[in-house]
């Protein structure tokens, strides 16, 4: 248990990751307005829903990657202009 406490990734709960990802996506001028769903399990973030452009899809993934505690991103966003 002592090792887990020393691991910086272990300190960040899925709830905190979820909140931070949602905040970043909602406040980004390029991405906001899309119908996005965020799920987090053990630091793995799944993005799903619809965006209008490939640029928005890539931007959503980039923003998510910057959130502390994210270990992997599964990008299931679909592009529907």
mmCIF file of the N, C-alpha and C atoms, coordinates in Angstrom:
data_MODEL
# 
_entry.id   MODEL 
# 
loop_
_atom_site.group_PDB 
_atom_site.id 
_atom_site.type_symbol 
_atom_site.label_atom_id 
_atom_site.label_alt_id 
_atom_site.label_comp_id 
_atom_site.label_asym_id 
_atom_site.label_entity_id 
_atom_site.label_seq_id 
_atom_site.pdbx_PDB_ins_code 
_atom_site.Cartn_x 
_atom_site.Cartn_y 
_atom_site.Cartn_z 
_atom_site.occupancy 
_atom_site.B_iso_or_equiv 
_atom_site.pdbx_formal_charge 
_atom_site.auth_seq_id 
_atom_site.auth_comp_id 
_atom_site.auth_asym_id 
_atom_site.auth_atom_id 
_atom_site.pdbx_PDB_model_num 
ATOM 1   N N  . UNK A 1 1  ? 0.821   -1.202 0.000   1.00 0.00 ? 1  UNK A N  1 
ATOM 2   C CA . UNK A 1 1  ? 0.000   0.000  0.000   1.00 0.00 ? 1  UNK A CA 1 
ATOM 3   C C  . UNK A 1 1  ? 0.857   1.255  0.000   1.00 0.00 ? 1  UNK A C  1 
ATOM 4   N N  . UNK A 1 2  ? 2.024   1.177  0.609   1.00 0.00 ? 2  UNK A N  1 
ATOM 5   C CA . UNK A 1 2  ? 2.903   2.346  0.665   1.00 0.00 ? 2  UNK A CA 1 
ATOM 6   C C  . UNK A 1 2  ? 3.356   2.747  -0.733  1.00 0.00 ? 2  UNK A C  1 
ATOM 7   N N  . UNK A 1 3  ? 3.599   1.757  -1.585  1.00 0.00 ? 3  UNK A N  1 
ATOM 8   C CA . UNK A 1 3  ? 4.023   2.059  -2.952  1.00 0.00 ? 3  UNK A CA 1 
ATOM 9   C C  . UNK A 1 3  ? 2.935   2.793  -3.723  1.00 0.00 ? 3  UNK A C  1 
ATOM 10  N N  . UNK A 1 4  ? 1.718   2.339  -3.579  1.00 0.00 ? 4  UNK A N  1 
ATOM 11  C CA . UNK A 1 4  ? 0.605   2.967  -4.302  1.00 0.00 ? 4  UNK A CA 1 
ATOM 12  C C  . UNK A 1 4  ? 0.463   4.438  -3.900  1.00 0.00 ? 4  UNK A C  1 
ATOM 13  N N  . UNK A 1 5  ? 0.665   4.728  -2.637  1.00 0.00 ? 5  UNK A N  1 
ATOM 14  C CA . UNK A 1 5  ? 0.546   6.107  -2.167  1.00 0.00 ? 5  UNK A CA 1 
ATOM 15  C C  . UNK A 1 5  ? 1.646   6.988  -2.759  1.00 0.00 ? 5  UNK A C  1 
ATOM 16  N N  . UNK A 1 6  ? 2.794   6.402  -3.036  1.00 0.00 ? 6  UNK A N  1 
ATOM 17  C CA . UNK A 1 6  ? 3.905   7.165  -3.598  1.00 0.00 ? 6  UNK A CA 1 
ATOM 18  C C  . UNK A 1 6  ? 3.739   7.389  -5.104  1.00 0.00 ? 6  UNK A C  1 
ATOM 19  N N  . UNK A 1 7  ? 2.911   6.601  -5.732  1.00 0.00 ? 7  UNK A N  1 
ATOM 20  C CA . UNK A 1 7  ? 2.686   6.719  -7.172  1.00 0.00 ? 7  UNK A CA 1 
ATOM 21  C C  . UNK A 1 7  ? 1.818   7.944  -7.439  1.00 0.00 ? 7  UNK A C  1 
ATOM 22  N N  . UNK A 1 8  ? 2.333   8.941  -8.166  1.00 0.00 ? 8  UNK A N  1 
ATOM 23  C CA . UNK A 1 8  ? 1.548   10.166 -8.388  1.00 0.00 ? 8  UNK A CA 1 
ATOM 24  C C  . UNK A 1 8  ? 0.238   9.911  -9.126  1.00 0.00 ? 8  UNK A C  1 
ATOM 25  N N  . UNK A 1 9  ? 0.210   8.908  -9.989  1.00 0.00 ? 9  UNK A N  1 
ATOM 26  C CA . UNK A 1 9  ? -1.019  8.604  -10.722 1.00 0.00 ? 9  UNK A CA 1 
ATOM 27  C C  . UNK A 1 9  ? -2.087  8.017  -9.807  1.00 0.00 ? 9  UNK A C  1 
ATOM 28  N N  . UNK A 1 10 ? -1.673  7.298  -8.782  1.00 0.00 ? 10 UNK A N  1 
ATOM 29  C CA . UNK A 1 10 ? -2.620  6.654  -7.873  1.00 0.00 ? 10 UNK A CA 1 
ATOM 30  C C  . UNK A 1 10 ? -3.370  7.679  -7.022  1.00 0.00 ? 10 UNK A C  1 
ATOM 31  N N  . UNK A 1 11 ? -2.806  8.864  -6.872  1.00 0.00 ? 11 UNK A N  1 
ATOM 32  C CA . UNK A 1 11 ? -3.416  9.879  -6.018  1.00 0.00 ? 11 UNK A CA 1 
ATOM 33  C C  . UNK A 1 11 ? -4.615  10.555 -6.681  1.00 0.00 ? 11 UNK A C  1 
ATOM 34  N N  . UNK A 1 12 ? -4.698  10.459 -7.982  1.00 0.00 ? 12 UNK A N  1 
ATOM 35  C CA . UNK A 1 12 ? -5.746  11.177 -8.696  1.00 0.00 ? 12 UNK A CA 1 
ATOM 36  C C  . UNK A 1 12 ? -6.910  10.230 -8.972  1.00 0.00 ? 12 UNK A C  1 
ATOM 37  N N  . UNK A 1 13 ? -8.057  10.549 -8.416  1.00 0.00 ? 13 UNK A N  1 
ATOM 38  C CA . UNK A 1 13 ? -9.217  9.678  -8.568  1.00 0.00 ? 13 UNK A CA 1 
ATOM 39  C C  . UNK A 1 13 ? -9.837  9.842  -9.953  1.00 0.00 ? 13 UNK A C  1 
ATOM 40  N N  . UNK A 1 14 ? -10.561 8.813  -10.369 1.00 0.00 ? 14 UNK A N  1 
ATOM 41  C CA . UNK A 1 14 ? -11.272 8.880  -11.642 1.00 0.00 ? 14 UNK A CA 1 
ATOM 42  C C  . UNK A 1 14 ? -12.247 10.054 -11.660 1.00 0.00 ? 14 UNK A C  1 
ATOM 43  N N  . UNK A 1 15 ? -12.855 10.348 -10.515 1.00 0.00 ? 15 UNK A N  1 
ATOM 44  C CA . UNK A 1 15 ? -13.794 11.478 -10.436 1.00 0.00 ? 15 UNK A CA 1 
ATOM 45  C C  . UNK A 1 15 ? -13.095 12.802 -10.729 1.00 0.00 ? 15 UNK A C  1 
ATOM 46  N N  . UNK A 1 16 ? -11.891 12.967 -10.183 1.00 0.00 ? 16 UNK A N  1 
ATOM 47  C CA . UNK A 1 16 ? -11.146 14.207 -10.429 1.00 0.00 ? 16 UNK A CA 1 
ATOM 48  C C  . UNK A 1 16 ? -10.738 14.300 -11.896 1.00 0.00 ? 16 UNK A C  1 
ATOM 49  N N  . UNK A 1 17 ? -10.303 13.181 -12.461 1.00 0.00 ? 17 UNK A N  1 
ATOM 50  C CA . UNK A 1 17 ? -9.928  13.162 -13.880 1.00 0.00 ? 17 UNK A CA 1 
ATOM 51  C C  . UNK A 1 17 ? -11.149 13.519 -14.723 1.00 0.00 ? 17 UNK A C  1 
ATOM 52  N N  . UNK A 1 18 ? -12.287 12.903 -14.416 1.00 0.00 ? 18 UNK A N  1 
ATOM 53  C CA . UNK A 1 18 ? -13.534 13.167 -15.147 1.00 0.00 ? 18 UNK A CA 1 
ATOM 54  C C  . UNK A 1 18 ? -13.876 14.657 -15.102 1.00 0.00 ? 18 UNK A C  1 
ATOM 55  N N  . UNK A 1 19 ? -13.848 15.220 -13.899 1.00 0.00 ? 19 UNK A N  1 
ATOM 56  C CA . UNK A 1 19 ? -14.198 16.640 -13.739 1.00 0.00 ? 19 UNK A CA 1 
ATOM 57  C C  . UNK A 1 19 ? -13.271 17.534 -14.551 1.00 0.00 ? 19 UNK A C  1 
ATOM 58  N N  . UNK A 1 20 ? -11.969 17.250 -14.508 1.00 0.00 ? 20 UNK A N  1 
ATOM 59  C CA . UNK A 1 20 ? -10.992 18.081 -15.206 1.00 0.00 ? 20 UNK A CA 1 
ATOM 60  C C  . UNK A 1 20 ? -11.134 17.952 -16.726 1.00 0.00 ? 20 UNK A C  1 
ATOM 61  N N  . UNK A 1 21 ? -11.360 16.730 -17.206 1.00 0.00 ? 21 UNK A N  1 
ATOM 62  C CA . UNK A 1 21 ? -11.547 16.526 -18.653 1.00 0.00 ? 21 UNK A CA 1 
ATOM 63  C C  . UNK A 1 21 ? -12.792 17.266 -19.123 1.00 0.00 ? 21 UNK A C  1 
ATOM 64  N N  . UNK A 1 22 ? -13.899 17.110 -18.393 1.00 0.00 ? 22 UNK A N  1 
ATOM 65  C CA . UNK A 1 22 ? -15.148 17.793 -18.765 1.00 0.00 ? 22 UNK A CA 1 
ATOM 66  C C  . UNK A 1 22 ? -14.954 19.308 -18.785 1.00 0.00 ? 22 UNK A C  1 
ATOM 67  N N  . UNK A 1 23 ? -14.271 19.829 -17.786 1.00 0.00 ? 23 UNK A N  1 
ATOM 68  C CA . UNK A 1 23 ? -14.026 21.266 -17.698 1.00 0.00 ? 23 UNK A CA 1 
ATOM 69  C C  . UNK A 1 23 ? -13.213 21.751 -18.898 1.00 0.00 ? 23 UNK A C  1 
ATOM 70  N N  . UNK A 1 24 ? -12.151 21.039 -19.220 1.00 0.00 ? 24 UNK A N  1 
ATOM 71  C CA . UNK A 1 24 ? -11.306 21.447 -20.353 1.00 0.00 ? 24 UNK A CA 1 
ATOM 72  C C  . UNK A 1 24 ? -12.063 21.390 -21.673 1.00 0.00 ? 24 UNK A C  1 
ATOM 73  N N  . UNK A 1 25 ? -12.839 20.338 -21.867 1.00 0.00 ? 25 UNK A N  1 
ATOM 74  C CA . UNK A 1 25 ? -13.588 20.206 -23.122 1.00 0.00 ? 25 UNK A CA 1 
ATOM 75  C C  . UNK A 1 25 ? -14.670 21.279 -23.224 1.00 0.00 ? 25 UNK A C  1 
ATOM 76  N N  . UNK A 1 26 ? -15.365 21.529 -22.121 1.00 0.00 ? 26 UNK A N  1 
ATOM 77  C CA . UNK A 1 26 ? -16.464 22.498 -22.130 1.00 0.00 ? 26 UNK A CA 1 
ATOM 78  C C  . UNK A 1 26 ? -15.973 23.933 -22.291 1.00 0.00 ? 26 UNK A C  1 
ATOM 79  N N  . UNK A 1 27 ? -14.754 24.207 -21.831 1.00 0.00 ? 27 UNK A N  1 
ATOM 80  C CA . UNK A 1 27 ? -14.265 25.585 -21.887 1.00 0.00 ? 27 UNK A CA 1 
ATOM 81  C C  . UNK A 1 27 ? -13.403 25.865 -23.114 1.00 0.00 ? 27 UNK A C  1 
ATOM 82  N N  . UNK A 1 28 ? -13.181 24.862 -23.951 1.00 0.00 ? 28 UNK A N  1 
ATOM 83  C CA . UNK A 1 28 ? -12.364 25.063 -25.148 1.00 0.00 ? 28 UNK A CA 1 
ATOM 84  C C  . UNK A 1 28 ? -13.231 25.559 -26.299 1.00 0.00 ? 28 UNK A C  1 
ATOM 85  N N  . UNK A 1 29 ? -12.814 26.646 -26.918 1.00 0.00 ? 29 UNK A N  1 
ATOM 86  C CA . UNK A 1 29 ? -13.609 27.275 -27.982 1.00 0.00 ? 29 UNK A CA 1 
ATOM 87  C C  . UNK A 1 29 ? -13.825 26.353 -29.184 1.00 0.00 ? 29 UNK A C  1 
ATOM 88  N N  . UNK A 1 30 ? -12.850 25.525 -29.514 1.00 0.00 ? 30 UNK A N  1 
ATOM 89  C CA . UNK A 1 30 ? -12.976 24.647 -30.682 1.00 0.00 ? 30 UNK A CA 1 
ATOM 90  C C  . UNK A 1 30 ? -13.856 23.433 -30.417 1.00 0.00 ? 30 UNK A C  1 
ATOM 91  N N  . UNK A 1 31 ? -13.815 22.929 -29.199 1.00 0.00 ? 31 UNK A N  1 
ATOM 92  C CA . UNK A 1 31 ? -14.474 21.653 -28.899 1.00 0.00 ? 31 UNK A CA 1 
ATOM 93  C C  . UNK A 1 31 ? -15.872 21.814 -28.319 1.00 0.00 ? 31 UNK A C  1 
ATOM 94  N N  . UNK A 1 32 ? -16.082 22.865 -27.520 1.00 0.00 ? 32 UNK A N  1 
ATOM 95  C CA . UNK A 1 32 ? -17.367 22.991 -26.822 1.00 0.00 ? 32 UNK A CA 1 
ATOM 96  C C  . UNK A 1 32 ? -18.527 23.025 -27.815 1.00 0.00 ? 32 UNK A C  1 
ATOM 97  N N  . UNK A 1 33 ? -19.652 22.538 -27.363 1.00 0.00 ? 33 UNK A N  1 
ATOM 98  C CA . UNK A 1 33 ? -20.816 22.502 -28.237 1.00 0.00 ? 33 UNK A CA 1 
ATOM 99  C C  . UNK A 1 33 ? -21.014 21.135 -28.859 1.00 0.00 ? 33 UNK A C  1 
ATOM 100 N N  . UNK A 1 34 ? -19.977 20.311 -28.827 1.00 0.00 ? 34 UNK A N  1 
ATOM 101 C CA . UNK A 1 34 ? -20.118 18.946 -29.337 1.00 0.00 ? 34 UNK A CA 1 
ATOM 102 C C  . UNK A 1 34 ? -20.865 18.104 -28.317 1.00 0.00 ? 34 UNK A C  1 
ATOM 103 N N  . UNK A 1 35 ? -21.483 17.041 -28.787 1.00 0.00 ? 35 UNK A N  1 
ATOM 104 C CA . UNK A 1 35 ? -22.193 16.134 -27.885 1.00 0.00 ? 35 UNK A CA 1 
ATOM 105 C C  . UNK A 1 35 ? -21.206 15.065 -27.426 1.00 0.00 ? 35 UNK A C  1 
ATOM 106 N N  . UNK A 1 36 ? -20.427 15.384 -26.397 1.00 0.00 ? 36 UNK A N  1 
ATOM 107 C CA . UNK A 1 36 ? -19.366 14.494 -25.948 1.00 0.00 ? 36 UNK A CA 1 
ATOM 108 C C  . UNK A 1 36 ? -19.721 13.799 -24.648 1.00 0.00 ? 36 UNK A C  1 
ATOM 109 N N  . UNK A 1 37 ? -19.325 12.540 -24.566 1.00 0.00 ? 37 UNK A N  1 
ATOM 110 C CA . UNK A 1 37 ? -19.474 11.771 -23.346 1.00 0.00 ? 37 UNK A CA 1 
ATOM 111 C C  . UNK A 1 37 ? -18.083 11.379 -22.876 1.00 0.00 ? 37 UNK A C  1 
ATOM 112 N N  . UNK A 1 38 ? -17.851 11.523 -21.587 1.00 0.00 ? 38 UNK A N  1 
ATOM 113 C CA . UNK A 1 38 ? -16.557 11.178 -21.002 1.00 0.00 ? 38 UNK A CA 1 
ATOM 114 C C  . UNK A 1 38 ? -16.778 10.084 -19.970 1.00 0.00 ? 38 UNK A C  1 
ATOM 115 N N  . UNK A 1 39 ? -15.986 9.016  -20.063 1.00 0.00 ? 39 UNK A N  1 
ATOM 116 C CA . UNK A 1 39 ? -16.002 7.958  -19.060 1.00 0.00 ? 39 UNK A CA 1 
ATOM 117 C C  . UNK A 1 39 ? -14.571 7.735  -18.608 1.00 0.00 ? 39 UNK A C  1 
ATOM 118 N N  . UNK A 1 40 ? -14.384 7.476  -17.314 1.00 0.00 ? 40 UNK A N  1 
ATOM 119 C CA . UNK A 1 40 ? -13.041 7.243  -16.785 1.00 0.00 ? 40 UNK A CA 1 
ATOM 120 C C  . UNK A 1 40 ? -13.056 5.999  -15.909 1.00 0.00 ? 40 UNK A C  1 
ATOM 121 N N  . UNK A 1 41 ? -12.108 5.107  -16.162 1.00 0.00 ? 41 UNK A N  1 
ATOM 122 C CA . UNK A 1 41 ? -11.946 3.930  -15.312 1.00 0.00 ? 41 UNK A CA 1 
ATOM 123 C C  . UNK A 1 41 ? -10.459 3.644  -15.169 1.00 0.00 ? 41 UNK A C  1 
ATOM 124 N N  . UNK A 1 42 ? -9.974  3.721  -13.949 1.00 0.00 ? 42 UNK A N  1 
ATOM 125 C CA . UNK A 1 42 ? -8.557  3.478  -13.651 1.00 0.00 ? 42 UNK A CA 1 
ATOM 126 C C  . UNK A 1 42 ? -7.634  4.354  -14.488 1.00 0.00 ? 42 UNK A C  1 
ATOM 127 N N  . UNK A 1 43 ? -8.026  5.599  -14.691 1.00 0.00 ? 43 UNK A N  1 
ATOM 128 C CA . UNK A 1 43 ? -7.199  6.541  -15.433 1.00 0.00 ? 43 UNK A CA 1 
ATOM 129 C C  . UNK A 1 43 ? -7.323  6.442  -16.944 1.00 0.00 ? 43 UNK A C  1 
ATOM 130 N N  . UNK A 1 44 ? -8.112  5.483  -17.418 1.00 0.00 ? 44 UNK A N  1 
ATOM 131 C CA . UNK A 1 44 ? -8.341  5.330  -18.859 1.00 0.00 ? 44 UNK A CA 1 
ATOM 132 C C  . UNK A 1 44 ? -9.597  6.123  -19.214 1.00 0.00 ? 44 UNK A C  1 
ATOM 133 N N  . UNK A 1 45 ? -9.427  7.101  -20.098 1.00 0.00 ? 45 UNK A N  1 
ATOM 134 C CA . UNK A 1 45 ? -10.530 7.982  -20.472 1.00 0.00 ? 45 UNK A CA 1 
ATOM 135 C C  . UNK A 1 45 ? -11.080 7.555  -21.827 1.00 0.00 ? 45 UNK A C  1 
ATOM 136 N N  . UNK A 1 46 ? -12.389 7.330  -21.881 1.00 0.00 ? 46 UNK A N  1 
ATOM 137 C CA . UNK A 1 46 ? -13.053 7.030  -23.145 1.00 0.00 ? 46 UNK A CA 1 
ATOM 138 C C  . UNK A 1 46 ? -13.876 8.249  -23.544 1.00 0.00 ? 46 UNK A C  1 
ATOM 139 N N  . UNK A 1 47 ? -13.584 8.765  -24.725 1.00 0.00 ? 47 UNK A N  1 
ATOM 140 C CA . UNK A 1 47 ? -14.340 9.886  -25.288 1.00 0.00 ? 47 UNK A CA 1 
ATOM 141 C C  . UNK A 1 47 ? -15.285 9.318  -26.333 1.00 0.00 ? 47 UNK A C  1 
ATOM 142 N N  . UNK A 1 48 ? -16.552 9.655  -26.236 1.00 0.00 ? 48 UNK A N  1 
ATOM 143 C CA . UNK A 1 48 ? -17.499 9.213  -27.254 1.00 0.00 ? 48 UNK A CA 1 
ATOM 144 C C  . UNK A 1 48 ? -18.489 10.332 -27.527 1.00 0.00 ? 48 UNK A C  1 
ATOM 145 N N  . UNK A 1 49 ? -19.227 10.174 -28.613 1.00 0.00 ? 49 UNK A N  1 
ATOM 146 C CA . UNK A 1 49 ? -20.172 11.198 -29.021 1.00 0.00 ? 49 UNK A CA 1 
ATOM 147 C C  . UNK A 1 49 ? -19.841 11.703 -30.409 1.00 0.00 ? 49 UNK A C  1 
ATOM 148 N N  . UNK A 1 50 ? -20.345 12.892 -30.728 1.00 0.00 ? 50 UNK A N  1 
ATOM 149 C CA . UNK A 1 50 ? -20.201 13.436 -32.079 1.00 0.00 ? 50 UNK A CA 1 
ATOM 150 C C  . UNK A 1 50 ? -19.526 14.799 -32.062 1.00 0.00 ? 50 UNK A C  1 
ATOM 151 N N  . UNK A 1 51 ? -18.662 14.993 -33.050 1.00 0.00 ? 51 UNK A N  1 
ATOM 152 C CA . UNK A 1 51 ? -18.054 16.298 -33.298 1.00 0.00 ? 51 UNK A CA 1 
ATOM 153 C C  . UNK A 1 51 ? -18.247 16.609 -34.776 1.00 0.00 ? 51 UNK A C  1 
ATOM 154 N N  . UNK A 1 52 ? -18.019 17.864 -35.150 1.00 0.00 ? 52 UNK A N  1 
ATOM 155 C CA . UNK A 1 52 ? -18.275 18.264 -36.538 1.00 0.00 ? 52 UNK A CA 1 
ATOM 156 C C  . UNK A 1 52 ? -17.069 18.121 -37.452 1.00 0.00 ? 52 UNK A C  1 
ATOM 157 N N  . UNK A 1 53 ? -15.855 18.109 -36.875 1.00 0.00 ? 53 UNK A N  1 
ATOM 158 C CA . UNK A 1 53 ? -14.653 18.039 -37.711 1.00 0.00 ? 53 UNK A CA 1 
ATOM 159 C C  . UNK A 1 53 ? -13.598 17.113 -37.100 1.00 0.00 ? 53 UNK A C  1 
ATOM 160 N N  . UNK A 1 54 ? -12.683 16.644 -37.957 1.00 0.00 ? 54 UNK A N  1 
ATOM 161 C CA . UNK A 1 54 ? -11.540 15.853 -37.485 1.00 0.00 ? 54 UNK A CA 1 
ATOM 162 C C  . UNK A 1 54 ? -10.685 16.690 -36.532 1.00 0.00 ? 54 UNK A C  1 
ATOM 163 N N  . UNK A 1 55 ? -10.621 17.991 -36.810 1.00 0.00 ? 55 UNK A N  1 
ATOM 164 C CA . UNK A 1 55 ? -9.840  18.905 -35.974 1.00 0.00 ? 55 UNK A CA 1 
ATOM 165 C C  . UNK A 1 55 ? -10.382 18.913 -34.539 1.00 0.00 ? 55 UNK A C  1 
ATOM 166 N N  . UNK A 1 56 ? -11.712 18.938 -34.407 1.00 0.00 ? 56 UNK A N  1 
ATOM 167 C CA . UNK A 1 56 ? -12.326 18.901 -33.076 1.00 0.00 ? 56 UNK A CA 1 
ATOM 168 C C  . UNK A 1 56 ? -12.009 17.581 -32.378 1.00 0.00 ? 56 UNK A C  1 
ATOM 169 N N  . UNK A 1 57 ? -12.053 16.490 -33.125 1.00 0.00 ? 57 UNK A N  1 
ATOM 170 C CA . UNK A 1 57 ? -11.774 15.165 -32.570 1.00 0.00 ? 57 UNK A CA 1 
ATOM 171 C C  . UNK A 1 57 ? -10.348 15.114 -32.023 1.00 0.00 ? 57 UNK A C  1 
ATOM 172 N N  . UNK A 1 58 ? -9.394  15.587 -32.824 1.00 0.00 ? 58 UNK A N  1 
ATOM 173 C CA . UNK A 1 58 ? -7.990  15.587 -32.413 1.00 0.00 ? 58 UNK A CA 1 
ATOM 174 C C  . UNK A 1 58 ? -7.764  16.528 -31.228 1.00 0.00 ? 58 UNK A C  1 
ATOM 175 N N  . UNK A 1 59 ? -8.423  17.666 -31.250 1.00 0.00 ? 59 UNK A N  1 
ATOM 176 C CA . UNK A 1 59 ? -8.284  18.656 -30.175 1.00 0.00 ? 59 UNK A CA 1 
ATOM 177 C C  . UNK A 1 59 ? -8.821  18.087 -28.859 1.00 0.00 ? 59 UNK A C  1 
ATOM 178 N N  . UNK A 1 60 ? -9.956  17.412 -28.908 1.00 0.00 ? 60 UNK A N  1 
ATOM 179 C CA . UNK A 1 60 ? -10.533 16.816 -27.697 1.00 0.00 ? 60 UNK A CA 1 
ATOM 180 C C  . UNK A 1 60 ? -9.554  15.811 -27.087 1.00 0.00 ? 60 UNK A C  1 
ATOM 181 N N  . UNK A 1 61 ? -8.920  15.021 -27.944 1.00 0.00 ? 61 UNK A N  1 
ATOM 182 C CA . UNK A 1 61 ? -7.949  14.039 -27.450 1.00 0.00 ? 61 UNK A CA 1 
ATOM 183 C C  . UNK A 1 61 ? -6.728  14.740 -26.853 1.00 0.00 ? 61 UNK A C  1 
ATOM 184 N N  . UNK A 1 62 ? -6.256  15.787 -27.520 1.00 0.00 ? 62 UNK A N  1 
ATOM 185 C CA . UNK A 1 62 ? -5.095  16.537 -27.030 1.00 0.00 ? 62 UNK A CA 1 
ATOM 186 C C  . UNK A 1 62 ? -5.379  17.164 -25.659 1.00 0.00 ? 62 UNK A C  1 
ATOM 187 N N  . UNK A 1 63 ? -6.548  17.763 -25.518 1.00 0.00 ? 63 UNK A N  1 
ATOM 188 C CA . UNK A 1 63 ? -6.924  18.383 -24.243 1.00 0.00 ? 63 UNK A CA 1 
ATOM 189 C C  . UNK A 1 63 ? -7.003  17.335 -23.131 1.00 0.00 ? 63 UNK A C  1 
ATOM 190 N N  . UNK A 1 64 ? -7.554  16.182 -23.471 1.00 0.00 ? 64 UNK A N  1 
ATOM 191 C CA . UNK A 1 64 ? -7.692  15.101 -22.495 1.00 0.00 ? 64 UNK A CA 1 
ATOM 192 C C  . UNK A 1 64 ? -6.323  14.593 -22.055 1.00 0.00 ? 64 UNK A C  1 
ATOM 193 N N  . UNK A 1 65 ? -5.407  14.472 -23.006 1.00 0.00 ? 65 UNK A N  1 
ATOM 194 C CA . UNK A 1 65 ? -4.063  13.964 -22.710 1.00 0.00 ? 65 UNK A CA 1 
ATOM 195 C C  . UNK A 1 65 ? -3.331  14.855 -21.698 1.00 0.00 ? 65 UNK A C  1 
ATOM 196 N N  . UNK A 1 66 ? -3.653  16.138 -21.674 1.00 0.00 ? 66 UNK A N  1 
ATOM 197 C CA . UNK A 1 66 ? -2.981  17.089 -20.774 1.00 0.00 ? 66 UNK A CA 1 
ATOM 198 C C  . UNK A 1 66 ? -3.444  16.979 -19.324 1.00 0.00 ? 66 UNK A C  1 
ATOM 199 N N  . UNK A 1 67 ? -4.532  16.276 -19.089 1.00 0.00 ? 67 UNK A N  1 
ATOM 200 C CA . UNK A 1 67 ? -5.065  16.162 -17.730 1.00 0.00 ? 67 UNK A CA 1 
ATOM 201 C C  . UNK A 1 67 ? -4.200  15.191 -16.923 1.00 0.00 ? 67 UNK A C  1 
ATOM 202 N N  . UNK A 1 68 ? -3.781  15.642 -15.763 1.00 0.00 ? 68 UNK A N  1 
ATOM 203 C CA . UNK A 1 68 ? -2.938  14.831 -14.890 1.00 0.00 ? 68 UNK A CA 1 
ATOM 204 C C  . UNK A 1 68 ? -3.703  13.587 -14.438 1.00 0.00 ? 68 UNK A C  1 
ATOM 205 N N  . UNK A 1 69 ? -3.040  12.434 -14.525 1.00 0.00 ? 69 UNK A N  1 
ATOM 206 C CA . UNK A 1 69 ? -3.650  11.186 -14.092 1.00 0.00 ? 69 UNK A CA 1 
ATOM 207 C C  . UNK A 1 69 ? -4.179  10.336 -15.227 1.00 0.00 ? 69 UNK A C  1 
ATOM 208 N N  . UNK A 1 70 ? -4.308  10.915 -16.420 1.00 0.00 ? 70 UNK A N  1 
ATOM 209 C CA . UNK A 1 70 ? -4.787  10.146 -17.575 1.00 0.00 ? 70 UNK A CA 1 
ATOM 210 C C  . UNK A 1 70 ? -3.667  9.213  -18.033 1.00 0.00 ? 70 UNK A C  1 
ATOM 211 N N  . UNK A 1 71 ? -3.971  7.908  -18.088 1.00 0.00 ? 71 UNK A N  1 
ATOM 212 C CA . UNK A 1 71 ? -2.955  6.942  -18.510 1.00 0.00 ? 71 UNK A CA 1 
ATOM 213 C C  . UNK A 1 71 ? -3.163  6.481  -19.949 1.00 0.00 ? 71 UNK A C  1 
ATOM 214 N N  . UNK A 1 72 ? -4.399  6.583  -20.425 1.00 0.00 ? 72 UNK A N  1 
ATOM 215 C CA . UNK A 1 72 ? -4.710  6.146  -21.787 1.00 0.00 ? 72 UNK A CA 1 
ATOM 216 C C  . UNK A 1 72 ? -5.994  6.833  -22.231 1.00 0.00 ? 72 UNK A C  1 
ATOM 217 N N  . UNK A 1 73 ? -6.111  7.046  -23.546 1.00 0.00 ? 73 UNK A N  1 
ATOM 218 C CA . UNK A 1 73 ? -7.330  7.637  -24.102 1.00 0.00 ? 73 UNK A CA 1 
ATOM 219 C C  . UNK A 1 73 ? -7.869  6.710  -25.177 1.00 0.00 ? 73 UNK A C  1 
ATOM 220 N N  . UNK A 1 74 ? -9.145  6.413  -25.076 1.00 0.00 ? 74 UNK A N  1 
ATOM 221 C CA . UNK A 1 74 ? -9.839  5.665  -26.124 1.00 0.00 ? 74 UNK A CA 1 
ATOM 222 C C  . UNK A 1 74 ? -10.769 6.668  -26.795 1.00 0.00 ? 74 UNK A C  1 
ATOM 223 N N  . UNK A 1 75 ? -10.427 7.037  -28.019 1.00 0.00 ? 75 UNK A N  1 
ATOM 224 C CA . UNK A 1 75 ? -11.182 8.074  -28.722 1.00 0.00 ? 75 UNK A CA 1 
ATOM 225 C C  . UNK A 1 75 ? -12.199 7.431  -29.660 1.00 0.00 ? 75 UNK A C  1 
ATOM 226 N N  . UNK A 1 76 ? -13.449 7.423  -29.224 1.00 0.00 ? 76 UNK A N  1 
ATOM 227 C CA . UNK A 1 76 ? -14.542 6.857  -30.022 1.00 0.00 ? 76 UNK A CA 1 
ATOM 228 C C  . UNK A 1 76 ? -15.407 7.953  -30.637 1.00 0.00 ? 76 UNK A C  1 
ATOM 229 N N  . UNK A 1 77 ? -14.889 9.169  -30.668 1.00 0.00 ? 77 UNK A N  1 
ATOM 230 C CA . UNK A 1 77 ? -15.657 10.279 -31.236 1.00 0.00 ? 77 UNK A CA 1 
ATOM 231 C C  . UNK A 1 77 ? -15.891 10.046 -32.723 1.00 0.00 ? 77 UNK A C  1 
ATOM 232 N N  . UNK A 1 78 ? -17.102 10.346 -33.177 1.00 0.00 ? 78 UNK A N  1 
ATOM 233 C CA . UNK A 1 78 ? -17.410 10.235 -34.598 1.00 0.00 ? 78 UNK A CA 1 
ATOM 234 C C  . UNK A 1 78 ? -17.574 11.631 -35.178 1.00 0.00 ? 78 UNK A C  1 
ATOM 235 N N  . UNK A 1 79 ? -17.124 11.777 -36.419 1.00 0.00 ? 79 UNK A N  1 
ATOM 236 C CA . UNK A 1 79 ? -17.199 13.069 -37.096 1.00 0.00 ? 79 UNK A CA 1 
ATOM 237 C C  . UNK A 1 79 ? -18.440 13.081 -37.979 1.00 0.00 ? 79 UNK A C  1 
ATOM 238 N N  . UNK A 1 80 ? -19.345 14.007 -37.681 1.00 0.00 ? 80 UNK A N  1 
ATOM 239 C CA . UNK A 1 80 ? -20.565 14.167 -38.469 1.00 0.00 ? 80 UNK A CA 1 
ATOM 240 C C  . UNK A 1 80 ? -20.757 15.650 -38.745 1.00 0.00 ? 80 UNK A C  1 
ATOM 241 N N  . UNK A 1 81 ? -20.342 16.096 -39.934 1.00 0.00 ? 81 UNK A N  1 
ATOM 242 C CA . UNK A 1 81 ? -20.422 17.537 -40.264 1.00 0.00 ? 81 UNK A CA 1 
ATOM 243 C C  . UNK A 1 81 ? -21.842 18.072 -40.254 1.00 0.00 ? 81 UNK A C  1 
# 
